[in-house]
Amino acid sequence: MRSLRRLSHAALLGQGPRRDGLPDAMEHVAKVHRAHHPDADLAALRRAYVLAESSHRGQMRKSGDPYITHPLAVTLLLAQLGAETTTLTASLLHDTVEDTDVTLDQVREEFGEEVSYLVDGVTKLEKVDYGAAAEPETFRKMLVATGNDVRVMSIKLADRLHNMRTLGVMRPEKQVRIAKVTRDVLIPLAERLGVQALKTELEDLVFAILHPEEHALARELIAEHAKEPDPLTGMATSVRRVLREAGIIAQVLIRPRHTVSVHRLRQKRGDLGPCDFGRLLIMVEEDADCYAVLGEVHTCFTPIVAEFKDFIAAPKFNLYQSLHTAIADEEGRVAEVLVRTRQMHRVAEAGVIALGDPHGVPSGGDGSDTEPGPGWLSRLLKWQSHATDTETFWTELRDELAQDREITVYCASPGAAPAPSGGALPLPAGATCVDAAYARYGEAAHRCIGARVNGRLTALSTVLRDGDALQLFLEPAASAPSGPSPEWLDHARTPAARIAIRHWLAAHPVAAEAEPKQELTSVGAPGSGGGHTRQAGDGGSRAVAPFSTAAPASPPDPADPGGRNSMGTGDSAGPSPDNGRATETASVVAEDPHAVVRLARCCTPVPPDSVTGFAVRGGAVTVHRESCQTVTRMASTGRRPVPVSWRQGAVGCRVTLRAEALGRPHLLADLTEIIAAQGAAVVAADVEPPREQRVLHTYTLQLPDAAGLPDLMRAMRRVPGVYDVTRASRPLPAR
């Protein structure tokens, strides 16, 4: 590609009319434009040039050039990148409404709605009206316009590049200010739109202003390298011969590194070798040819495996596609190699301008589609509408654009299993589950109480990776959401999440300053005489609800780990008064009809579980589920099991359930409400302190009918935040 700078200077030559009706000054624009669009109608360009030249006549740039040289240079830049006629027409007129007496209505009447929209999109807001907010609010306006038509930003990028080329006539402090905005906003936007030809030159110009010493050193290294024969020339010749012998038609070029690229490589590797100042670029016609080239160069040269990347199968989020590899020749010289088709090369250089659909922007997906505003742009457009003050918008915009990579996660609806085939959610690299929640649900993410990544429960602060399957848990919309905590701000990486969280915290200062607390008593079913429990907020200190407080009269028997004197879980089918204490009679029978039988606390069997018993101290028989670990241990020590069976007609039972959940306010209330609705009474409850936002609830329940246990467990699992409900099974003590 010829230098855009030389082409821009060429556009300044000549002002007289040509035989085809175009002024001489438009000669280079017309030639370059027709190279990309042979059938283009240049009548609109001629009329646009005439209006621009006449309206800017008498205006001079600080460089001393007539002002018309600026829109001409901007138009030539875009023509070189393959922009269509409407974009070039608007670029010729892009400063007329801002700097002359031409009105937007005049532009609309003469050139149509599209051209008018593009000109309006790049027209700056008046400082007289906006003061210091004029620049950031102008960018906000341009970004919103870009959401509808990406050509707005294409014109702005070309406009900024020409201004940066001529920035030397400005005061040093103004140069620095403009260079910083270009670095923080325009260069990242050029990267996201894939317009590398503009981005690389902008980077070099900014680098020269903000880091003059490092820039001078890099330029000196490039100049020193140019004095010696370039070893890449010989390697390119060898590659051409290999591909020719393989029957692959390809063009092999040496692509020099630009100044910033040399600087970055030097920072990464230290001293640079003679092959580090450029890369081999191999261009072919078809995608399959790219892989054929790769096979040949890896066969005939020594490949550096660690350097291989396939951006054809997995394009970058700005639609960049190429194969990257590195090879060493017989002399040990290593060259980086880029392999792409000619169409890939056009997209790599000109990005969205080369796509043919003027409204399309990179989707960040599989690289095959363009849509009006997915990925980074749609996120940006969403959060900027909530950033009502200019300072927040400006700060968050620069933070958003500082993210130089995108990932895609697959997010299922609440309660559904994540599926890689759908629910694709593009996010910036480094995003967490908090960011994903707000990106997917907006302000409804205030109700997010947990997440599962790739099937595993995880903290909301977890950083997501490309391809993760994500499931988010939300509180019911009908309940008053507890809302985000201030700590969420530490985990939020995206502006959308940070702005939404700040708004909520500002609107709920009391909730933000204190942990929510609740007090619950008499949580058994109404009229059940159930036990009492007290909770200082789910996720607070451990709260145990005692049911029986008598101490054991003798050391516990291993076969009776949950005997009648244990605290917090009675073992029988139902309590009956006995000297003021709770005693039980189990609904099972043993061989000896006179034996006292009770249910083991460790596994809490209920009908119709398969059960077995063991004799314990005092002649009693403790009943366990056959799958209980105690049964295995007792059998291994030679203890003889006692045959037991469920009593005919016994329906009621007592059982201990463990509910594993993501900690949130009102969880205990919601669970006990569901338990009561199923007709069960809470005998005791135990809430453990949270660990990594997870909490364990243990309930001892009295059920009127054992057959209702499966339905009860299913109902408990449906409570938001609960991810598992199991029958309690206590681990055995070590031998």
C-alpha positions, 0 to 999 in steps of 0.5 A: 500500500502506498503511503497515505501521507504521500497520497494526502499531499498529492490531493493538494495539487491543482484547483482547475476544472477537468474535462470530466467535470471534476476539479484538478484537486479531485484527480487523486481522489477520483483515481483512488476511488475508482480503483476500488469502485470502478462504476462509482458516480462522481457527480455527488463528489464534484458537487460536494467539493464545489460547496466545500471549496466555496464555503471554506474559501478564505479560511486558512489552517494554522499551517498556512494552507488553505482550509480546503486542503484538510477535507481533501486530505481526509477524503483521500485517506478514506478513498485509499481505504476503499470507502464508498461514495457517500462516505467520501461526499460526507468527508468533503463536507464534514467541517462545513456545518461546524466552520462555515455558514452552511446549515445541516438543512442545506446539506440534507436538501442537496445531498440527502439524509445519509450524507446529512447524518454523517456530517451531523455525527462528526460536527463538534458541539459548541464550547460556548454552550458546553464549556469544558464538557464540549469535547467529551459530549462531542465524543458521546454524540459521535459514538451514539451516531456510530451506533446507527452508522459506523461511517461516522467514526470512520470519518472522525478517525481520518479527520484526526489522522490528518490533524495529527500529521499537522499538529506540529504548528500547535503549542506543545501543551495543546499537542500533548492534550490532543495526543492523549485523547487520541491515545485514550479514545481514537486509537482504541476505537480504530483498533475495534473497528479494525482500521489498522492503516489509520491506527498504526500511523496514529500510534506513531504520531502520538508516540512521538509527542508523548514519548519523544526520547523512546520514539527517537531511539526506536527511529534510530534503531530502524535507521541503523537496521536500514544501513545493512542488508535485510536477511528477510530478503533472502528468507522471502526468496526461499519461501517464494521458491518453496511455494512455487515448487509446491504449486501454490500461487502466493505473493510474499512481501516483507512488511516492515514494523512501524515505530511503536511496534519496534519499541514494543518488541524491544521492551519484550525481547531486549536487543533486537536481531536483524530479522526483528524489524519486519515480518514476512507477509504471504497473501493467497486467494482462498482460505484453504491456500492459507493452510497449504502455505502453512504446511509447506513452510512448516515442512521446509523450515523449522517452525517455532511452535509457540508462535503459531496462532490461528486467527482464521478459525478464530478471528479477533473481535475486530474481524482480523484474520491471519495465520501467525507463525515463525520459522527458522532457516538453515542459518538459524535466523527466525522470521515471523510470518503472516499468512492471509488471503487478499480479502483478509488483508483488505479487512486487516488494513481497512476494517469495517470500511472494507466490509462493503456494508457501510452500517456494519460493525464487528460482531466479536463473534465468529467473524462471519457477520456484521450487525448494527451495534453488537459487542463492545459498541452495544455495551458502550451505547447502553451504559453511556445513557446512564452516565448522566454526568460528563465526568463519569462518561469520560472516565468510564469511556477511557476505561472501557476502551483500555480493554484491548481484548474481548471474550465470549461467554455463554450465559443461560437464563436463571435456573436453566443449564448453560448451553454453548449453542446459545446465549453468547455474551461478549465481554471485555477480557477481565470481566467478572460474573458481576459484569456478566450479570449487568451485561445480560440483565441490566438493573435486574442484576441487582437481584443477582445472588450467585453464579455457576461457571462451567458447572461449578458454583463460584463467587461473583468476583470470579474472572471469566474466560473465553468460552465459559458456560455461565449460569446466574442466579437471581432473587425473585422479582416479586421480593424486594431485592437486597441489592448489590453490596459496595464490594461489588464495585471492587469486582466490576470491570465494565462501566455498565456494571460500575454505573448501575452499582453506584446508582443503586448504592446512592439510592440506598445509603442505609443498605450500603452502610449496614449488613441486612439483618433479620430475626425469625422465631417459631419457624415450625409449621403453624400449630405444629409446636415446632422448635425455635431458631434465631438468625442474625442474617444469612451469612452472619454468625452460626445460629443453632436451634436447640431441641433437647438439652440433656447431656449424655450419661455415658460416652457415645456409642459409634453405632449411636452417633445421634442418640436420644441425648444429642442436641438439636435433632430428635430421632423418633417419629414423634415427640411425647412427654416424658418427665419434662424431656422429649422422648421418642418411639420409632416407627420401626420394629426389631426382632425383640419386641421389647427393645427400644428402637430409635432412628440414627441422627447421622443418616435420618432414615425414613420410610421406605429407606432400606434400613438395618439396626445395631444394638447399643448400650442399654439394650436399645437398637439404633436404626441406620440407612443401609448406605450409611457409613456407620453400617460399613464401619460397624460391620468391619469391626464385627458388630452384628446387625439387628434386623429391623423393618418399618412398622405397618401403617407408619407414615409420619417421620422425622428427617434432617435435610441439608440445603446448600445455597448462595448466601443472601438476605431472606433465604432462611425465611424463604426456605422455612416458608416453603417447608411450612407450605409442604406441611412439615414442621421445623424441629431445629435449624442450623445456619453455618457462616458463609464461605465464599458466599456459600451457606449451609442450612441444616433443618430437622423436620417433622413430616406428617407423611414420609411419602411427601419427602421427595416433593419437599426436597424438590420445593426447597431446591426451587428456592432462589439461591439453593443449588442442592438439598440432600439428606443429612449424612454426618462424617464419621470421626477418625479412628 
